[in-house]
């Protein structure tokens, strides 16, 4: 009996399929050294109406700040992983100067009985956070340059960079497997 090219191709495909399945079945699953990783979720909070700059005058507008994508969330404190704590939420206010640098952080809810290591992790992370500045622009014929983080932003009108604060809620959780971090840009008023 003569074999045709299509018979040879079918035989080759069958052998290849058997080898592929055998190779997949023989691999060991990946084992993690310590499967307990801490997750940290970061959520900007809406300020109270009395807790921000006044509404702009008719000839003014604001260019609202934006947090940099590179702002890393806090890490779950290593020393607390073994305790397998329930989720811990901390509300924190960040004070940001007119150049977009975080200059201060303070807890907003002192009634929280959380381990101080959580706030320490937040402070460590946010000291490197950066934002575009909050800029108030007043109608005028001139152009104004605002320089921050090595970037020049040019505005039509009289522009002034202003300090601001942004409130965040940080949620520290533990679960088996790789951690998940969610971040959102601050809501604009």
C-alpha positions in Angstrom: 0.0 0.0 0.0 1.3 3.4 -1.0 1.2 6.4 1.3 0.3 9.7 0.0 1.5 13.1 1.1 -1.7 13.8 2.9 -1.3 10.5 4.9 2.2 11.6 5.9 0.9 15.0 6.9 -1.9 13.5 9.1 0.6 11.2 10.8 2.9 14.0 11.5 0.1 16.2 13.0 -1.0 13.3 15.2 2.6 12.7 16.5 3.0 16.4 17.1 -0.3 16.7 19.0 0.6 13.7 21.3 4.0 15.2 22.1 2.5 18.6 22.8 -0.1 17.2 25.2 2.5 15.0 26.9 4.8 18.0 27.3 2.1 20.1 28.9 1.1 17.3 31.3 4.7 16.8 32.5 5.3 20.4 33.6 5.2 21.1 37.4 2.9 23.9 38.5 4.8 27.0 39.6 5.1 27.2 43.4 5.4 30.6 45.2 7.7 30.9 48.1 5.1 32.8 50.1 1.7 32.9 48.5 0.4 35.5 51.0 0.8 38.9 49.3 -0.8 42.1 50.5 -3.0 44.1 48.2 -3.4 47.9 48.4 -6.3 49.8 46.8 -6.0 53.5 46.4 -9.2 55.6 46.1 -9.3 59.4 45.9 -12.0 61.0 48.0 -14.3 63.9 47.0 -13.7 66.9 49.2 -16.5 68.6 51.1 -17.9 71.7 49.3 -16.3 73.9 52.0 -13.0 72.2 51.7 -11.6 73.6 48.5 -10.8 76.8 46.6 -13.7 79.1 45.9 -15.6 78.8 42.6 -13.7 80.7 39.9 -14.8 84.3 39.0 -16.3 84.7 35.6 -12.9 85.7 34.1 -11.1 82.8 35.8 -10.8 79.1 35.4 -8.8 76.3 37.0 -6.5 73.8 35.4 -7.0 70.9 37.9 -4.1 68.7 39.1 -3.5 65.2 37.8 -1.5 62.6 39.7 1.3 61.0 37.7 0.8 57.5 36.5 4.1 56.5 38.0 2.9 57.2 41.5 3.3 53.7 43.1 0.8 52.6 45.7 2.0 51.7 49.2 3.3 48.2 49.9 1.6 46.0 52.5 3.9 46.0 55.5 5.9 42.8 55.5 5.9 42.4 59.2 2.1 42.3 59.3 1.5 39.7 56.6 1.9 36.8 59.0 -0.9 38.2 61.2 -3.5 37.7 58.4 -5.4 40.8 59.4 -8.8 41.7 58.0 -8.9 44.6 55.5 -7.7 47.9 56.9 -8.9 51.2 55.5 -7.1 54.5 56.2 -8.1 57.9 55.0 -5.2 60.3 54.4 -4.9 63.9 53.3 -1.9 64.8 51.1 -0.7 68.4 51.0 0.8 69.2 47.6 2.8 72.3 46.9 2.5 74.6 43.8 5.2 72.5 42.0 3.2 69.3 42.4 5.3 67.7 45.2 3.7 66.1 48.2 5.0 68.0 51.2 2.8 66.5 54.0 0.5 63.6 54.7 -1.9 63.3 57.6 -4.4 60.7 58.7 -8.0 61.9 58.5 -9.6 59.3 60.7 -7.8 59.0 64.0 -10.4 56.7 65.4 -9.0 53.9 63.2 -7.2 51.4 65.5 -4.9 50.3 62.7 -1.3 49.3 63.2 1.0 52.4 62.7 2.9 50.4 60.1 0.1 51.0 57.6 0.3 54.7 57.9 4.1 54.4 57.7 3.8 52.5 54.4 1.5 55.2 53.1 4.0 58.0 54.0 6.9 56.1 52.4 5.0 55.8 49.1 3.4 59.2 48.9 6.6 61.1 49.6 7.6 60.2 46.0 4.2 61.0 44.5 4.0 63.9 42.0 1.1 65.8 40.5 0.6 68.4 37.8 0.0 71.7 39.7 -3.3 73.3 40.4 -3.3 76.4 38.2 -5.7 79.4 38.4 -5.9 81.2 35.1 -7.3 84.8 34.9 -8.3 86.2 31.6 -5.5 88.6 30.3 -3.8 89.3 27.0 -0.4 88.0 28.2 0.9 84.4 28.2 2.3 82.8 31.4 4.6 79.9 31.7 4.3 77.6 34.7 7.4 75.3 35.2 7.1 72.1 37.2 9.1 68.8 37.2 11.1 70.1 34.2 8.0 70.7 32.1 6.9 74.1 30.9 3.2 74.7 30.6 2.1 77.9 28.8 -1.2 79.5 29.5 -3.0 82.3 27.8 -3.8 84.7 30.6 -2.3 85.3 34.0 -1.6 81.8 35.4 -0.7 81.1 39.0 0.3 77.7 40.4 -1.4 77.0 43.8 -0.9 74.5 46.6 -3.7 72.0 47.2 -4.7 69.0 49.1 -6.1 65.6 48.0 -7.8 63.1 50.2 -7.3 59.4 49.6 -8.6 56.1 51.1 -6.1 53.3 51.2 -7.4 49.8 51.7 -4.9 47.1 52.7 -6.0 43.5 52.1 -4.5 40.1 52.1 -5.4 37.2 49.9 -3.6 34.2 48.4 -1.9 34.8 45.1 -0.6 37.9 43.5 -1.8 41.2 44.8 -4.1 43.5 42.8 -3.8 47.3 43.0 -6.5 49.6 41.7 -6.0 53.3 41.3 -8.1 56.1 39.9 -7.3 59.6 39.0 -8.8 62.2 41.4 -12.3 63.4 40.5 -12.4 67.0 39.3 -15.0 69.3 41.0 
